[in-house]
Amino acid sequence: MAGPHIEDDDADAEAQAFRKAVRDVTPLTQAPRPAGLSSRRPRKRVPTAVTEASDPGADLLSAANVAPEEFLAFRRPGVREQVLRRLRRGQYPIEAQLDLHGLHQAAARDLLAGFIASSRDAGRRCVRIIHGKGYRSGPRGPVLKSAVNEWLRRHPDVMAFASARPLDGGAGALYALLRA
């Protein structure tokens, strides 16, 4: 029983020696973090299509390469990143929705244009558009999803859009923020 008692005495002696050595030390003050930096580790980003409209040719490249499970995101210049982040999280109330999947491109384009116009005229700010993931499109890939991605980027009343949360359709739907 003498062994553990001796180790406890050694630990106490070390602790006292440490306290004595650091008693005059003052803690460093932390410099304030630059705006926009978080103390949290960055999350792994979900791959997205182009997030800003700064590259005029980018929408054509991303539209051609949209995969069924790819999450889409877009914001016009002047729309803050925070707005897009809130949209991705589904924090804006969905005021209307349009289900396009299963339609031909021409019919989907006409319905989408009419839906956006009527939603904006009605004062709706956030809408959900269901385009599907394109699993039945075969080797061509998700035709309607790619087309909706391109059409919304070009529509002047669409300020931003992002793929929906899983409970609202995930990569087969998106939230669109319309011009106020």
Residue pairs with C-beta under 8 A, 6 or more apart in sequence:
33 39
46 71
47 70
47 71
48 70
48 71
48 72
48 73
48 163
49 62
49 63
49 66
49 70
49 72
49 73
49 74
49 149
50 58
50 59
50 61
50 62
50 74
51 73
51 74
51 75
51 84
52 74
52 75
52 76
52 77
53 59
53 74
53 75
53 76
53 77
53 153
54 77
59 149
59 150
59 153
59 154
60 150
62 149
63 146
63 147
63 149
63 150
63 153
64 146
66 72
66 141
66 142
66 145
66 146
66 149
67 141
67 142
68 133
68 134
68 135
68 141
68 142
68 145
68 171
69 133
69 171
70 163
70 171
71 162
71 163
71 171
72 145
72 149
72 161
72 162
72 163
72 171
72 174
73 84
73 88
73 161
73 162
73 163
74 149
74 152
74 153
74 158
74 160
74 161
74 162
75 81
75 83
75 84
75 159
75 160
76 158
76 159
76 160
79 159
79 160
79 177
83 159
83 160
83 177
84 160
84 162
86 92
87 126
87 160
87 161
87 162
87 175
87 177
88 162
88 163
88 165
88 175
89 165
90 164
90 165
90 168
90 175
92 125
92 126
92 175
92 177
93 126
94 126
94 127
94 128
94 168
94 175
95 119
95 124
95 125
95 126
95 127
96 115
96 119
96 122
96 124
96 127
96 128
97 127
97 128
97 129
97 130
98 111
98 112
98 115
98 127
98 128
98 129
98 130
99 130
100 108
100 111
100 112
100 129
100 130
100 131
100 132
100 144
100 148
101 130
101 131
101 132
101 144
101 172
102 132
103 111
103 144
105 143
105 144
105 147
108 131
108 144
108 147
108 148
109 147
109 151
112 129
112 148
112 151
112 152
113 151
113 155
115 127
115 129
116 127
116 155
116 157
116 158
116 176
116 178
117 157
119 127
119 178
120 157
120 178
120 179
124 178
125 177
125 178
125 180
126 175
126 176
126 177
126 178
127 175
127 176
127 178
128 164
128 168
128 169
128 173
128 174
128 175
128 176
129 148
129 152
129 161
129 173
129 174
129 176
130 169
130 172
130 173
131 142
131 144
131 145
131 148
131 172
131 173
131 174
132 142
132 144
132 145
132 172
133 142
133 145
133 171
133 172
134 141
134 142
134 143
134 144
134 145
134 146
135 142
137 143
137 144
145 172
148 174
152 158
152 161
152 174
152 176
156 179
157 178
157 179
158 176
158 177
158 178
158 179
159 177
159 178
159 179
160 176
160 177
161 174
161 175
161 176
161 177
162 174
162 175
163 170
163 171
163 173
163 174
163 175
164 170
164 172
164 173
164 174
164 175
168 175
